Amino acid sequence: MTTTILRSDELSCPSCVDNIESNLNNTEGVSSAKVHFNTGRIEVEHDPETVSDEELIKVIAQSGYEARVSQF
């Protein structure tokens, strides 16, 4: 397992957080996803051999939000 940190500047409401968390947590290879509304930080613990960072970004995009990999 690895933890990938992503960021989204498009979170405008708590339901955005719920939507992204739900979609990520229902993705094969993801063991947990936590979205921080105030900072736009998205922490995803996942198996990198099952789901890549790019695939995580696609899941978020399918949820209606842009995201990018972040160092912080």
N, C-alpha and C positions, 0 to 999 in steps of 0.2 A: 504494500500500500504506500501511496505517496499523497502529499497534500499539495494541491495547486491553488494558488491565490489568483483570483480574477477581480476585475473592477468593472463596474457599470456606473455611468453618470446619469442614467435614465430612470432611476428609481424615484417615483413620485408619490407612492402610497404603500401602506402596509400590505395591500393585496398583491402588489408587484412582488414583494418579498415572498409571500405564500406561493404564488404562481411559479416563480423560479425555483424555490426550494422543492416544491412538489415534483416538478418536472425533472430536476436533477436527481432527487432521491429515488425516482422511478426508473432511472437509467441503469442498465446493466453495467456492473463494474463499479458503481458509486456506492460507498458504504455510508457516507454522510455528507450533507451539504448544509451550510449555514450562511445566510445572507444578512449582512449588517446594513440596515436601512440608512442610518445616518451617514455612513462613510462610503457606501456603495461597494464595500468589500464582500467578496464571495469566496468562502473557503470550502473546498471540495476534497474530501478524502476518497481516493479511488485507486483501482488497480490500473496502472498505466498500460498494461498489456491487453486489457479489455476495452478501455476507453481512453482516448488521447485528449490532450488539452484542446485541440482543434474541435474534437467531437463535443466536448463540454461547451465550448463557445457556440457551436451549432444548436445545441439543446436550448441554450439561453436565447439565441436568435429566434428559434421556433416559438419561444415563449413571448416574443415581441420586444426583446431588449438587446442592445449591443453590449458586448463585453470584450475585455482584452486581458491577457495574462499580465500580472503585476508582480513586482518584487515585494511590495509591502501591503 
